[in-house]
């Protein structure tokens, strides 16, 4: 098929297919990198024909990522081989990323690959890794780009890690390409967000008389004071500025002009900020005469109000006290007050109970201010002695995310029929005495996410089937009498997710009978093995693809509620366990028995869960390297589920895909014999 394609064209196609993408190679990774990165199947394209193999071999060896002894040994063995062109394959290697497998084989690999230009060194290494002889091996290469990565933890003080620091820093002086003047954009060092210069590495960097560019985070930037540096990039500019604000005694004047903050298009010179040892620009004696539209745009950036297009800048420079900035703006003059007040009330920040009470009093006393409110943010850090009630007409409110600042049901009474509410999301915790009727939601056509706790249903005979036509998520936790009946008569055509407590299954029966068939996600709070209504009620939810069990812990994990006595759930793909914990001190044996019972349960009922492909744990602790993998309880769980054709995943859906065979598994428990039914 490709015989008519010229060699140079096919070679280019294979190169683009086989080389590791730059963003993948240079990524700092995540906790899931070691066990959650699927093995590449791209090299299989070289098996198409001898011609493909011949043309694609240089691209295959252009870059490599190594994380285990097995990978290092395999690449070292092949790097020393001579190919059909009479060239040692290791000479093709230009980019090498090492995150494990430090041993004599790695030293052999470095000796066989003198053309390495980009070197990525990971310092989160296994206890059985060794840097013996690595310094001499690193001196065989001369990279022009260096990446250094580590994460906090006790491993930083381990002997083998300290030896690795010494080996890498000891090779600095021989890496002349790293400190050259030919290409100052490329000749640079980059460090990961949590990297710490250990074992004298910072001193070695200062000795590099020609080093010109280094990119790092604020926590390590202070150790670099080399006079030859032309650019010190601080990627987290917000933390750097905050640090300078808190510790003004630090003197950066000797290198103030060298610092740039942020990344990409957001990079700005630190010298643009008249702060901390820099030459202060001439004071502005007159406010520029700019149009209102321009000032409003500036205030949007300065106050970080939701709805403006400044998210990238917010990530760089996060004002530690947004409320102070907002207050200062409105106190400048009458014009700034007029333009700044909307930013003060549109998305208020309520860091204390006093601030919350003051905000409520303000909107209660002024209809103009009430119209400015677009969002009431969550207040997890604020403890309110009693709920706050807003009875003002919040005609522009889109989200109320603080359950203890009540806008229901008063908001429904204030909203006129001619002016429908723009509310899209509401989270409210109401007293049981508060009445809630179907008519309450007549003027909320845009409401998509509703969480209600408490309240009691009234006016059930006053049917309004077409209300809440956009509602997608409904959560009724600890509802009062007849709260489920309030929603029974509604059509709710877009409803896809429902949450309630297992103990309320009796009250939810008729609701699920009406709406259960349209649900994709079901969330069950609480644990109850004795509720006889639950299985029959949830038989109505035959199309759910995701089941969330927020209250289920490891010691409770001997069953999935309702499955054993209910009908098959042939569409269920995921089970989420947000509260699942394992390796809790003092519960080892209990957890092991519960997990074994859970595996036995899955085996016995897999025929009812034929589509189940994933179990998500919100507190999954990923192994950083091979040693962590060997001693990880989560590796045991992943293997057990893998044997049943089910993936273990974290809360973001990243799946465990590493299943390397390990001899003498340290933590593998004796499996309780389970009935292996047909599935």
N, C-alpha and C positions, 0 to 999 in steps of 0.2 A: 504493500500500500504506500510506503514512504520511499520506495526505490527511486522515484523521480525527483525527490526533494534533494537539493544540493547539500553536500556535507556541511557547509558553513551555516546554512539555514537550520538544518536539523540540530547542529551543535549548539546554536543559540537557543533553540526551543528547549533542548535538554538542560542547558545551563539555567534558564529561568525556572525550570521545573524542579531541579535537584538541589540548588543552593538554598541554604536556610535563609528565610527572609530577614532583613536587617532588624525589623521591629521585634521579631522573635528572638534573635540572637542577643540583642542589646537590652531586652526587657529585664527589669530587676526581679521579675517573677512574683510569686505570691506564696503563702504557706502551702498551697496545694501543688506547687510545681513538681516536687519529686514524685508523688504518688498519683497526681492528677493529670499529668501530661501524657497523652496517648503516644505510643511508639509510632514513628513515621513509617508509612508504607510506600513513600515516594520512590525509594531505591529500587522497588520492584519493576520500574519501567525499563531498567537496563536488561531485564531478562527477555525482552521482546525479541531481540536478535543480536548476533555478534556485532553488527554494525552499530546498533544503538549502544551496546556495552562499550565499544571502542571509543565512540565519540563522546559519550556521557561520563566516562570515568574521571576525567579531570574535574568536572563540575561536582561529582559526588564527593570528592576529597577536598573541595574548596573550603568547607567549614564543617565543624563538628561540635556537638554538645555532649559532654561526658559527665555522668553522675554516679556510676557504679564501677567496681573493679572489673566486672565482666566487659563493660563497654570500653574501658581503657585498654584491657588486654587485647580485645578484638581489633581495635584501631591500631595499636602498636604493632601487632603481628602483621597487619596488612600494609602499614606504612613502610615497612622495610622491604616489601616485595617489589620486584621489577616487573612492569607491565609490558604489553606487546610493543610499546614504543621504545622500550629500553630505558624507561625512566622510573626511578623509585617513586612509588605512589605518595609517599610522605612529602615530597617536594611540592605537591599541588596545594598543600594545606596553607591557607592564608588567615583563617579565623578559627580560633580555638577557645571554647568555653569549658572551664574545668570547675565542677561543683562537687566532685567526689572521685574516689578511686586514686588517691595519692599513694603511689607505690613505685617500685623499681620499673614497672612497665611504663609508667608515665614518663619517667626519666628517659627511657629508650625512645618513646614517641617523640619527645622534644628534640632528641638528638637526630632523629630521622626527618624532622620538619623544620629546617632552618629558615624557611621563607615565611613564617608566621608574622603577620602585620598587626593583627588585632588579637589581644589576649584578655580573656575574661577570667578572673580568679575568684572563686567562692571560698569563703573562710568558715562556713558552717559545715564542718567536716566530721566524719565518723570517728569514734574513739580508736578504731583500728586503722585509720589512715596514718600515713607516715610521710614526713617531709624530708626524710634522710636522703641526701644527695641531690635534692631538688635545686638548690642554689646553683650548683655547677651545671645542671641540665638547663636551667633557665638562661644561663649565660650563652647557650648555643643559639638562642634566637635574639632578634632585635626588633621588638614590636614598636609601632609608631602610635598605637592607641591602646590604652590600658583601662580596664574596668575592674573595680574592687568592690566586692559585695560581702556583707555580713549582717546578721541580726543580733539583737541583744541576747544575753544569756550566759550561763556558766561556762559554755564551751569556749568563750573568748579567753578564759584564763587556763584552759587545759594545755598540757605540755605540748601536744602535737599541734595545736592551733598557734601557740606562741612560736613554735619552730617554723610554721608556715609563714608567719609574719616576717620572721628573720630571713627566711630564704628569699622571699619576694623582694623585700627592701634591700637585701644584699646584692641583688642583681640589677638594681637601679643604675648603678654607675656604668654598667656595660651596655645599657640600652641607649645608645647614642641617637637612634632614630626618634626616641621618645622626647628628647630635649633639643631636637634640631630646629633650624630656622627656615627650612624649605617650605613647609606648609603649616602655618600656625593654626589653621582651623582643624587639621587632622592630628597634629602632635599634641595630645592632651591626655589627661587622666580624669576619669569619671568615677565617683563613688556612689554607692547605694544610699537610700535615705537614712538607714540606721548604721552605716559603716563607722567604725571607730578605728583610728590609727593606733595600732598596738605595737608593743615591743620595739620602740624606737623608730618606727616607720616615719613618723612626722619629722624627726631629726634628719633622716636620710633625704626626705623631700627638700628640706631647706638647703641641703648640700648640692642639689642639682642646679648648677649655676645658669643653665640655659632653659629651664622649664618655664613655659610661657602661659599655659592655659590649664586650669583645673576646674572641674565642675563638681559641686558637692552640696550638702545640705547645711543648714545653719549650725547644727550641733557640733560639727567638726571644723567649720571654717576658721575658727580662731587659731588653730595650730599652724596654719600656713602663713609665714611672714617672710617668704623668700623675696629679696629685692628684685630678682629677675622676672618675677611673674608679671605678665601684662594684663591678664584677665583672670579674675576669680568669680566664677558664676555661682550664685546662691539660688538654687532652684525654688526653695520655699521662702520667697522674699518676705511674706507676711511674718513668719517666725523671726526672721533676722531683724526686721524693724521693731518688733515687740521686744526682742532681746536688748536692742540698743536703747529702747525707751526705759526698760527696767534697770539696766546697768550702764548708766551714762558715764561711769568712771572709766570704761574701756576706751583706750585711745586708738582709733583706727586712722588717724590723720596721715600716717606715713604711707598708707595704701588705699586711702579713701576712694581715689579716682579709679582704682582697679576693679572694684566690685560692680557687678551687674546683677540685678535681681529678676527672678522669674525665668520662663522658658519660652522659646520660639518667638512669636510675634509680641508676646507680653514682656520681653526683656527690656528693662530700663536701667540706665546707670544709677548707681546709688548716689552719685554726686548731684542728681536732680533733687534730692531731698536735703533741704537746708538744716541738717540735724547733726548733733554729736561730733563735734570736732571739725566739721566742714566750714568753709567760708560762708557765712550767712548772706544770702542775697539781700539786696536793698529792699527795705520794707515797703510794702505797697500802701500808699497813702490814700488812694482813691479806688473804689470798687469799679471794675470795668463796666461800661454801659453795654450790656449784652441783652439780646431779646429774651423775653420770658421763656420762650421755648428752649433756648440754649441753657439758661439757668436751671430750668426744670430737669434737663438732661444731666447736668452736672450734679444736681442734688440727688438724682436717681443713683448715680454711681457712688456718691459719698455716703448715702444712707442705706444702700443695699436693699432697696425695697423690691419685693417680689413684683414681677411684671415688666421690669426694665431689662434690656439686653446687655447685661454687664457681668454675666456669670464668670467669664474667664478672668476678668480683673478681680472679682471677688475672691477667687481661689488664690490669687497672688497676695493681695493686700486686704486682709480682714481686719477691719477696725475693731479693737477689743471692746469698745463701749459705743455701740451704735446709737444708743439713746442719747448719750452726751453730744454726739455730733448733730443729731436731729434737733436737740434743744438749742444748741449754739446757733444753728442756722436761723431758727425762728426769732432769736433775740437780736439779730443784727439790725434790722430795720423793718418798716411796715411791709415793704415789697417782699423781702425775704420771708417774712411771716406768712404772707399770703401764698407764696409759692412753696414754702416748706412745710406748712401744716398738713397737707395731704400725705406727705411722706412720714409724718409723725404718727398718724392714725391709721393709715392704710393697712400696715402689717406691724402692729405694735409688738415690741419686745417687753415681756413681763417677767423680769428676773426675781421678783419678790411678791409676797402677798400684798405689801403696801402698794407696789406698782400696779398690781391687778385691780385693787380696790380704787386707786386713783383713776385708772383708765375707765372703769365702769361708771364712776361718778361723773367724769367728763362727758361721756357720750349720753348719759342720762339727762344731763343738764343742758345739752345743746343739740338740737336737731341737725344743725349744720355739720357738727363733728360726727354725729352718728351716721350721716350719709357718706362720710369718707372711709368708714371701716370696710375693708374687703376681706380680712382674715383675722381670726382670733387664734393665735398659735397655741400649740400644746404647752403645758407647764408642768412637766414631770418633776422639775427641781423645786417647784413651789408648793408648799403645804398650806392649803386654805382651811381655816378652822371651820368655815361653813360656806356653802355655795354662794356665788354672787349672781344676782338676777339682773338681766338687762331687759327693760320693758320698752326702750326706745325703738323707733322704726329703723332698722338696719337694712335699708333698701338695696344697698350695694354689697352686702355680705355674701361672699362666695364660699368660704370655708370657716367652720367653727370646730377647732380641733382640741379645745380644752373642755372636757366633760363637766367641769365644776363651775364654768361660767355659763349660766343658763340663758338661752335665747328661745327655747321651746317652752310651752306652746305659744308664748306671747308673740313671737315673730309672725306666726300664722295669723294672729288676730290683727296685727298692725299692717300686714300686707294687703293692699286693696286688690280686688279682682281685676281691675283695669291695669294694674302694674304687678305682674308676676315676679316672684322672688328669683334672684339669680343664684341662689344657694345651690352648691354642687356637692358639698360634703359636710356631714354633721356628726359629731360625737357628743352625746349628752347623757349625763347621769342624773336622772330625775327622782324625786321622792315618789314613793308608791301612791301618794295621795293625788298626784298630778293626773288629770284626765287626758286621754289621747283618743281621738276619734278619727275615722276615715276622712272626715271633712277637714281635719287639721292639715292635711297634705295637699289640699286642692290647689293652692297657689305655689307649688314647688315643682314645676315641670322639668327643671334642670337637675334635680337631686339625683346623684348617682351612687353615693356611698352613705349609708345611714347606720349608725350604731346607737342603740338606745338601751339604757339600763334603768329599771324601775318603771314607774307609770302604771296606769291601769286603763283598760279599754272601755270606751263608752260610745253611745250613739251607733251601735253596730247595725241597726236597721236602716240607717241613712247610708245607702250603698253608693259608692263612687268608683266604679270599676276602672275608669280611665286615668286615675291619678297615678303619680309616680311612674310614668311611662318610660323614664330613662333610668330607673333604679337598677343597679347592677349588683350591689352588695348590701345585704341586710344582716345585722347582728343584733340579736335580742338576748342579752345576758341578764339573768336574774329579773325577768319581767314580772310585772304584776298581773292580776287576773285579766283574762281576755285580751292580752296584748297580741297574741298570735292571731286572734280572730279579727283584729283591726285590719290585717293585711290579707285575710282569706278571700274576701270578695273582690280584691283588685286583680286586674289581669297581669300586671308586672311582666310585660313581654320580654324585657331585657335582663331579668333577674338571672344571675349565674352563680352567685355565691351566698351561702347562708351560714350563720354561726349561732349556736345556742348551747345550753348546758344539757348534759346527758340526763340530768334529773328532771328536765322539763319536757321529756319526750311525749308524755301524755298530752300536754297542752299543744305540742307541735304536730300532733298526728294529722289533724284535718288540714292544717296548713301545708304539710308535706304531701298529703294526698292530692292537693290542688296544684302545688308548684314544684314538687320534688322532681318531676320528670325533666324539667328544663335546667336543672342545676349542673354545673361543672365542678364546683368546689364545695365541700362540706366541712365545716369546722365544729368539732364537738369538745366543749369544755367539760372538765370534771371526769371522774372515772366511776362507773357503776356497773357491777356485774349482775346485779339483781333486778334491773329494770326490764320487765318482760315486754313493755310496749316498744322499746327501742328497735328490736329486729324487725317487727312488722311495720313500724313507721318508716324505717329507712329502706324497706323494700321498694318504696315509691321513688327512691333516688337511684334508679337503676342506671343512669347515664353519667354519674359523677366520675371524673378522671383524677381528682385529687382529694384525699382525706387528710385533714389536719387534726392532730390530737395534742393540743398545747399542754395538757396536764399530765401526760403519761411519762413517767420516769423509767429508768432501767429496771428497777425492782418491780414495777407494775407491768413489765413488758412480757406477759405470758399469753396475750391474745390481742387481736384487734377487735374492738367492741362490735358486736352484732353479727360478725361474719360467720361464726360457727353455727348460729341458729337461723340465719337469714338466707334468702335466696342468693344466687350467684351475682357478683358484681363484675361483669365481664368487661367493663370500660375503665375500671379503676387502674391507673398507671402509677400513681405516686402516693406514698404515705409520709406525712411530715410529722416529726417528733421534736418540737421546739425545746421541750424541757428535758430531753434525754441526757443523762449524765452517766459516765462510767468511770471506774477507778476512783470512786469516792472512798476516802479512808474509812476502814471498818466495815465496808459493804462488799468486799471482793467476792466472797463465797455466795452471798445472796444474789449479787449481780450475775455471776456466772450461771447459777441455777436458773435465773429468770431468762437469760439470753438463750440457754439451751432449750428451755421450755418454749420460747418464742419460735426458734427454728423448727422445733417439732410441730408447733401449731401451723407454721407456714407450709410444712411438708404435707400435713394432713388436710389442709384446706386450699392448696394451690389450685385445685380444679375449680374453685369458686372465684379465684383471683387470677384468671388466665392471662390478663393483660398487665398484671403488676410487674413493673420493670425497675422501680427505683424507690428507695427509702432514704429520706433526707434527715440528717441530724444537724441541728443548728449549732452544736458545740463540738463538731468533729475536729479533733486535734490531728493535723496532718504531720507526718514525719518529715524532717528536714533532709535526712540522708539515710544511708543504708542501715546504720546502727539503730536509729530511731525506728526504722521500718521493722527491724527484727524484734524489738521490744514493745511494739505498739499493740495495744488491745484493739484499736480500731482496724488494724490490719487483719486481726482474727475475725472481726465482724465482717469485713469486706470479703474475705475468703469464704466465710459461711454463706453469705448471701450470693456470692458469685456462683457457688455450686448449685444454687437454685435458679440461676438465670436472672438474678435481681442485682441491681447496682446500688452501692452505697454512695451517697452524695452529701455535700454540705448544703447550707441554706441557700446558696446561690445557684445550686444545681450542678456544680462541678463534681464529676464522678470520679471515684477511685478506680484507676485503670491499671495500676501496677500489681501484678501477681507473680512476682519472681519466686521461683521455688527456693526455699530456705531450709537447709539441713538443721536439725536440732532446734526447731522453733522454740524460743524461750518461753512464750506465754500461751502457746496453743493449748486450750483446755481439753480434757478428755470428753469427747462428744457423747452425750447421752443418746443411746440408741433410740431412734425414732422410727415409727412406722413409715416405710417408704411407699406411699400410695402412688397410684398412677396419676400423672399430671403431664 
